[in-house]
Amino acid sequence: QVQLVESGGGLVQTGGSLRLSCAASRAIFSLSTMGWYRQAPGSQRELVAIITRVSSTTYSDSVKGRFTISRDNAKNTVYLQMNSLKPEDSAVYYCNAVRHDGLTFWGQGTPVTVSS
C-alpha cells in the first residue's frame, strides 16, 4: 500500500519555479512531521526542508529564502514551492514522514532537473 505519493517534478530552466506535492494517507499525515529530501546522482540523500505538525519549519542552508514548505491538513498534503532554481538543485526529491512513534515513511521520489 502506497502511503506517500509525490508529484510535480520536471524540467525547468535556471531561475524558474516548480511546486512539488506529496499526498499522504490521513493516518500518517495527521501524526507526522513531514519533510522533503533530495538525492543527486553520486551523492547522499540530504534534507531540504521539514514541517512539524504545528507547522514549524526548518530548511537547509542551500535552499533558505528560495524554497517554502507548507502543509494542508485538510488535504493531507505537503508542498514544496521551489523558486529561483539552480542547476545544483537537480535531484530526485523524496517526500518523508516521521510519525510521532518514530515510524518513517518514504515516497517513491520525483525527479527535478534544472537546465543551465
TORZAKOL-12653 format. One record per residue (C-alpha): residue in one letter; x, y, z; residue number from 0. Coordinates in steps of 0.001 Angstrom, whole numbers, plus 500000, padded with zeros to 6 digits. Layout:
<bagus>
<bagu resn="A" x="X" y="Y" z="Z" resi="NUM"/>
...
</bagus>
This chain:
<bagus>
<bagu resn="Q" x="500000" y="500000" z="500000" resi="0"/>
<bagu resn="V" x="501483" y="503295" z="498870" resi="1"/>
<bagu resn="Q" x="501492" y="505750" z="501724" resi="2"/>
<bagu resn="L" x="503141" y="508819" z="500195" resi="3"/>
<bagu resn="V" x="502653" y="509924" z="496592" resi="4"/>
<bagu resn="E" x="504755" y="512740" z="495167" resi="5"/>
<bagu resn="S" x="504063" y="514784" z="492071" resi="6"/>
<bagu resn="G" x="505173" y="517997" z="490416" resi="7"/>
<bagu resn="G" x="508726" y="517269" z="489375" resi="8"/>
<bagu resn="G" x="510025" y="518013" z="485912" resi="9"/>
<bagu resn="L" x="512380" y="520038" z="483785" resi="10"/>
<bagu resn="V" x="512788" y="523761" z="484351" resi="11"/>
<bagu resn="Q" x="515275" y="526416" z="483351" resi="12"/>
<bagu resn="T" x="517610" y="528168" z="485784" resi="13"/>
<bagu resn="G" x="515669" y="530781" z="487708" resi="14"/>
<bagu resn="G" x="512367" y="529017" z="487211" resi="15"/>
<bagu resn="S" x="509927" y="527579" z="489717" resi="16"/>
<bagu resn="L" x="508295" y="524264" z="490491" resi="17"/>
<bagu resn="R" x="505886" y="523112" z="493167" resi="18"/>
<bagu resn="L" x="506130" y="519589" z="494481" resi="19"/>
<bagu resn="S" x="503206" y="517912" z="496207" resi="20"/>
<bagu resn="C" x="503076" y="514879" z="498433" resi="21"/>
<bagu resn="A" x="499749" y="513316" z="499293" resi="22"/>
<bagu resn="A" x="499695" y="511104" z="502350" resi="23"/>
<bagu resn="S" x="497195" y="508859" z="503988" resi="24"/>
<bagu resn="R" x="495417" y="510577" z="506843" resi="25"/>
<bagu resn="A" x="496687" y="508028" z="509324" resi="26"/>
<bagu resn="I" x="500215" y="509130" z="508560" resi="27"/>
<bagu resn="F" x="499826" y="512821" z="507813" resi="28"/>
<bagu resn="S" x="497992" y="513915" z="510919" resi="29"/>
<bagu resn="L" x="500558" y="512314" z="513203" resi="30"/>
<bagu resn="S" x="503760" y="513157" z="511379" resi="31"/>
<bagu resn="T" x="506458" y="515670" z="510791" resi="32"/>
<bagu resn="M" x="506630" y="515905" z="507018" resi="33"/>
<bagu resn="G" x="509734" y="516621" z="505018" resi="34"/>
<bagu resn="W" x="511407" y="516798" z="501660" resi="35"/>
<bagu resn="Y" x="514794" y="515282" z="500942" resi="36"/>
<bagu resn="R" x="516754" y="515110" z="497722" resi="37"/>
<bagu resn="Q" x="519408" y="512917" z="496231" resi="38"/>
<bagu resn="A" x="521579" y="513828" z="493274" resi="39"/>
<bagu resn="P" x="523486" y="511161" z="491320" resi="40"/>
<bagu resn="G" x="526554" y="510051" z="493244" resi="41"/>
<bagu resn="S" x="525507" y="511944" z="496353" resi="42"/>
<bagu resn="Q" x="523876" y="511068" z="499641" resi="43"/>
<bagu resn="R" x="520283" y="511890" z="500322" resi="44"/>
<bagu resn="E" x="520055" y="515250" z="502059" resi="45"/>
<bagu resn="L" x="517451" y="517186" z="503950" resi="46"/>
<bagu resn="V" x="515768" y="520006" z="502085" resi="47"/>
<bagu resn="A" x="513028" y="521100" z="504477" resi="48"/>
<bagu resn="I" x="510760" y="519773" z="507189" resi="49"/>
<bagu resn="I" x="507490" y="520948" z="508707" resi="50"/>
<bagu resn="T" x="506105" y="519765" z="512011" resi="51"/>
<bagu resn="R" x="502500" y="519076" z="512902" resi="52"/>
<bagu resn="V" x="502249" y="522630" z="514225" resi="53"/>
<bagu resn="S" x="503860" y="523999" z="511048" resi="54"/>
<bagu resn="S" x="507244" y="524826" z="512457" resi="55"/>
<bagu resn="T" x="509712" y="524716" z="509587" resi="56"/>
<bagu resn="T" x="513397" y="524014" z="509076" resi="57"/>
<bagu resn="Y" x="515371" y="524481" z="505882" resi="58"/>
<bagu resn="S" x="518791" y="523514" z="504689" resi="59"/>
<bagu resn="D" x="521064" y="526493" z="504190" resi="60"/>
<bagu resn="S" x="521258" y="525799" z="500463" resi="61"/>
<bagu resn="V" x="517542" y="526444" z="499914" resi="62"/>
<bagu resn="K" x="516726" y="529082" z="502536" resi="63"/>
<bagu resn="G" x="514988" y="532034" z="501016" resi="64"/>
<bagu resn="R" x="514198" y="530166" z="497792" resi="65"/>
<bagu resn="F" x="512092" y="527178" z="498866" resi="66"/>
<bagu resn="T" x="508979" y="527119" z="501026" resi="67"/>
<bagu resn="I" x="507481" y="524044" z="502654" resi="68"/>
<bagu resn="S" x="503830" y="524058" z="503674" resi="69"/>
<bagu resn="R" x="501150" y="521606" z="504629" resi="70"/>
<bagu resn="D" x="497405" y="521473" z="504037" resi="71"/>
<bagu resn="N" x="495949" y="519431" z="506853" resi="72"/>
<bagu resn="A" x="492536" y="519249" z="505191" resi="73"/>
<bagu resn="K" x="494063" y="517634" z="502111" resi="74"/>
<bagu resn="N" x="496728" y="515565" z="503898" resi="75"/>
<bagu resn="T" x="499253" y="517093" z="501543" resi="76"/>
<bagu resn="V" x="502630" y="518728" z="501962" resi="77"/>
<bagu resn="Y" x="504056" y="521081" z="499363" resi="78"/>
<bagu resn="L" x="507481" y="522339" z="498421" resi="79"/>
<bagu resn="Q" x="507462" y="525575" z="496470" resi="80"/>
<bagu resn="M" x="510820" y="525961" z="494771" resi="81"/>
<bagu resn="N" x="511763" y="529337" z="493325" resi="82"/>
<bagu resn="S" x="514950" y="530690" z="491769" resi="83"/>
<bagu resn="L" x="516011" y="527178" z="490889" resi="84"/>
<bagu resn="K" x="519643" y="526440" z="490157" resi="85"/>
<bagu resn="P" x="521277" y="523552" z="488302" resi="86"/>
<bagu resn="E" x="522601" y="522285" z="491637" resi="87"/>
<bagu resn="D" x="519002" y="521785" z="492772" resi="88"/>
<bagu resn="S" x="518682" y="518983" z="490235" resi="89"/>
<bagu resn="A" x="517958" y="515737" z="492064" resi="90"/>
<bagu resn="V" x="515306" y="513205" z="492849" resi="91"/>
<bagu resn="Y" x="513117" y="514717" z="495550" resi="92"/>
<bagu resn="Y" x="511619" y="512412" z="498159" resi="93"/>
<bagu resn="C" x="508745" y="513032" z="500499" resi="94"/>
<bagu resn="N" x="509267" y="511818" z="504053" resi="95"/>
<bagu resn="A" x="507010" y="511354" z="507032" resi="96"/>
<bagu resn="V" x="508152" y="510663" z="510569" resi="97"/>
<bagu resn="R" x="505252" y="509628" z="512723" resi="98"/>
<bagu resn="H" x="505063" y="510523" z="516403" resi="99"/>
<bagu resn="D" x="506053" y="506943" z="517318" resi="100"/>
<bagu resn="G" x="509164" y="507115" z="515148" resi="101"/>
<bagu resn="L" x="507876" y="505104" z="512217" resi="102"/>
<bagu resn="T" x="509246" y="506562" z="508994" resi="103"/>
<bagu resn="F" x="507766" y="506538" z="505511" resi="104"/>
<bagu resn="W" x="509217" y="507496" z="502141" resi="105"/>
<bagu resn="G" x="507680" y="508325" z="498826" resi="106"/>
<bagu resn="Q" x="508896" y="506942" z="495535" resi="107"/>
<bagu resn="G" x="510632" y="510168" z="494518" resi="108"/>
<bagu resn="T" x="510039" y="512715" z="491803" resi="109"/>
<bagu resn="P" x="512880" y="513993" z="489598" resi="110"/>
<bagu resn="V" x="513710" y="517647" z="489219" resi="111"/>
<bagu resn="T" x="516084" y="518812" z="486511" resi="112"/>
<bagu resn="V" x="517208" y="522413" z="486267" resi="113"/>
<bagu resn="S" x="518859" y="523279" z="482986" resi="114"/>
<bagu resn="S" x="521516" y="525965" z="482758" resi="115"/>
</bagus>
